[in-house]
Amino acid sequence: MLETANATAMQGFNKSERCPRDTRMTQLVFPALYTVVFFTGLLLNTVALWVFVHIPSNSTFIVYLKNTLVADLVMTLMLPFKILSDSHLGPWQLRGFVCTFSSVIFYETMYVGIIMLGLIAFDRFLKIIRPFGKCFAKKPAFAKLVSILVWLLMFFISLPNMLLNSKEATPSSVKKCASLKSPLGLVWHQMVSHACQFIFWTVFVLMLLFYVVITKKVYNSYRKFTGKEDRHRRLEMKVFIVIAVFFVCFAPFHFIRIPYTYSQTTKTDCWLANQLFVAKETALFLAATNICMDPLIYILLCKKFTERAPCMRGRRMAVSSQEQPSSHTDNIILA
């Protein structure tokens, strides 16, 4: 198995030599776009951090949101290394650091964020099917325990990807991260890739099931309150913000990753291989924009966040003076 993985990596490495990539997109366009995302995400998540520091973790929803914020902050801090490395503005040693550490941490926190979005959807699901029922899954202690387990799981999955790099880093070897890994490291990397795909698709299917139930409940609630259609239309958008962020940011990357991985391990037309590479990089950029999209969830679904956020206080007071919670659905969506 080790020999097979090593041969597969070398096949991909040799193929990249025979089929050179057009790096104008990855060296010029994407670093510029990532720079915008970095500064925007840093600003939004720094403000969100200040707000959440002043909010006690007395509900499962707040616990999941705080863990999402931590994952987003760490992802944000990994972006400068990718920007400098991809644009070739840093020394070649920086590329080795990206391959060994920062990209591993980037992906680790990305999947923590994916799981947290799934847990947020699960929390909304529980609120709507058992609004007044008591169960352990609705207690903050449960959310804290699950969050710790999620972080530990992703840490122990990712750690070998940092350690199993036995090959010497050189200006040529760092061009392809797989060339730095030991045979065992290649096998582990392949296993982690499959595990991450399993995580995404599991969360994706569960979120769809949760939102089928939520949609039905919200629709039934709307039919009972026909006098305030505009307000309910806004609430409908709030209900689906979690799955919208999840789908827009993460679905394209996991959809394109399957044919891209296949093109790396089999004989593929050079033009098609390059197109799949650009598509994969585009989808990865969309995944990175999650650090800017998650604050929308805080603003639209978390009343405590809007009450604490300085820039939201005026808007919250204006809205509250015009509208009062009119149905049980309001309490489900805004927590």
CORTADA-V997779 format. One record per pair of residues at least 12 apart in sequence whose ideal C-beta (glycine too) atoms are under 6 Angstrom apart, sorted by the first residue. I is the first residue (numbers start at 1). GAP is how many residues later the second one is. D is the distance in Angstrom with one decimal. If there is no record, write none. Layout:
i={I/I}
gap={GAP/GAP}
d={D/D}
This chain:
i={2/2/5/5/6/6/8/9/9/12/13/13/19/19/21/21/25/26/26/27/31/31/31/34/34/35/37/37/38/40/41/41/41/42/44/45/45/45/48/48/48/51/51/51/52/52/54/55/57/58/60/60/60/60/61/61/63/63/63/64/64/64/64/67/67/68/68/68/71/71/71/72/72/74/75/75/75/76/78/78/78/81/81/85/92/92/95/96/96/99/99/100/100/101/104/104/104/108/108/111/111/111/112/112/114/114/114/115/117/117/118/118/120/121/121/121/125/126/127/128/128/128/157/160/161/164/164/164/164/164/165/165/166/167/200/207/211/218/218/221/221/225/225/228/235/238/238/239/241/241/241/245/249/249/249/249/250/252/252/253/253/253/256/256/256/259/260/260/263/303}
gap={181/185/181/182/177/180/257/169/177/252/163/166/251/254/253/256/253/60/255/60/52/55/56/45/49/48/251/252/41/252/35/250/251/34/251/27/28/31/21/247/250/254/257/258/14/17/254/249/83/82/63/78/80/83/62/274/77/80/81/52/55/56/79/49/80/45/48/226/38/41/42/219/222/35/31/34/216/215/24/27/28/17/21/13/79/82/79/73/78/78/81/62/65/61/54/57/58/46/50/43/85/88/38/42/86/89/136/35/125/129/85/89/122/86/89/121/85/12/205/86/89/204/35/28/28/17/18/20/21/24/15/16/16/13/54/36/32/21/111/106/108/101/102/98/98/62/95/94/55/56/59/48/37/38/41/44/37/31/34/30/31/34/23/24/27/17/16/20/13/31}
d={3.8/6.0/3.9/4.7/4.7/5.9/5.4/4.3/5.2/4.6/5.2/5.6/4.0/5.7/5.7/5.9/5.7/5.5/5.9/5.6/4.8/5.2/4.0/5.6/5.0/5.8/5.6/5.7/4.4/5.1/4.5/3.6/5.0/5.4/4.6/5.2/5.1/6.0/5.5/5.6/5.9/5.7/4.6/5.1/5.4/6.0/5.4/5.1/5.9/6.0/5.2/6.0/5.9/3.8/5.2/4.7/5.7/3.8/5.7/5.4/4.9/5.0/6.0/5.3/4.6/5.8/4.3/5.7/4.3/4.3/4.3/4.4/5.5/4.5/5.9/4.7/5.4/5.1/4.7/5.5/4.2/5.2/4.1/4.6/4.5/5.8/4.1/3.8/4.6/3.6/5.7/5.9/5.3/5.9/5.2/4.8/5.4/4.8/4.2/5.7/5.6/5.7/5.9/5.3/6.0/5.7/5.9/5.1/6.0/4.9/3.8/5.9/5.5/4.7/4.8/5.3/4.0/5.8/5.0/5.6/4.9/4.9/5.7/4.8/5.9/6.0/5.1/5.5/3.0/5.9/4.7/5.6/3.9/4.7/4.8/5.5/5.4/5.5/5.6/5.5/4.2/6.0/5.3/5.9/5.5/4.7/4.8/5.5/6.0/5.7/5.2/4.6/5.7/5.5/4.1/5.9/5.6/4.0/5.3/3.9/5.7/4.7/4.9/5.3/4.8/5.9/4.6/4.5/5.0/4.9}
